[in-house]
Amino acid sequence: MVYSGELEEMAYVEKQRNPFWKTRQPGYQTSLISITNENKRTQINKFGLTARPLDILYEGYWAFEKVGEMQPVGYQPQ
C-alpha cells in the first residue's frame, strides 16, 4: 500500500540508505502488511489492534513509524 498524502521522513530515507549509492529523495510512504498465521485470518478490533499481535507483520514505512505514532490503548481525546 502507498500513502501519497505525506512524504517519508529523512530519518527513514537515511535508515534505508545503501552506502554505495547516493542518498535518495523522500518518496511516498510505502508499506506492506501481511497476515502470518496458517489460516491467513485475524480479527482486528475498532482500535486497529489484534488479540494476537504476532499474526500481523508490518514492513516498510509503517513498520518504521507505527510504534512511535500509536496512541495508548483506550485513549479518548478530551
C-alpha positions in Angstrom: 0.0 0.0 0.0 1.2 3.5 -0.8 0.1 6.6 1.1 0.6 9.7 -1.1 -0.6 12.3 1.4 2.8 12.7 3.0 6.4 12.1 2.0 8.8 9.8 4.0 10.8 11.4 6.8 14.5 11.9 6.1 15.3 9.6 9.1 13.6 6.8 7.3 15.4 7.5 4.0 18.7 7.6 5.8 17.9 4.3 7.5 17.2 2.6 4.1 20.4 4.1 2.6 22.8 1.8 0.8 26.4 3.0 1.5 27.3 2.5 -2.2 24.5 4.8 -3.6 23.7 8.5 -3.3 21.0 9.4 -0.7 17.7 9.4 -2.5 15.0 12.0 -2.0 11.9 11.1 0.1 9.1 9.5 -1.8 5.6 8.4 -0.9 5.2 6.3 2.2 5.1 2.6 1.0 4.2 -0.3 3.4 3.5 -4.0 3.2 1.1 -5.6 5.7 1.0 -9.5 5.8 -1.0 -11.9 7.9 1.4 -14.6 9.1 -0.7 -17.3 10.7 -1.6 -20.6 8.9 -5.3 -19.8 8.0 -4.4 -16.2 6.8 -7.1 -14.6 9.1 -7.1 -12.5 12.2 -9.5 -10.3 14.0 -8.9 -6.5 14.3 -10.9 -4.5 16.8 -12.3 -1.0 16.4 -9.0 0.4 17.7 -7.0 -1.3 15.0 -5.5 -3.9 17.4 -5.5 -7.6 17.2 -5.7 -10.1 20.2 -2.8 -12.0 18.5 -0.2 -9.3 17.5 2.2 -11.9 16.0 -0.5 -12.6 13.3 0.4 -9.4 11.5 3.8 -8.4 10.0 4.3 -4.7 9.2 7.1 -3.8 6.7 8.3 -0.6 5.1 7.3 2.8 6.3 4.5 1.7 8.6 7.0 -0.5 10.5 9.3 2.5 10.9 6.6 4.8 12.2 4.0 2.6 13.8 5.1 2.3 17.4 6.1 5.9 17.8 2.9 7.2 16.4 0.4 4.9 18.2 -2.0 6.2 20.8 -2.3 4.3 24.1 -4.9 1.5 24.1 -8.2 3.0 25.2 -7.1 6.6 24.6 -10.0 9.0 24.5 -9.5 12.6 23.4 -11.0 15.3 25.6 
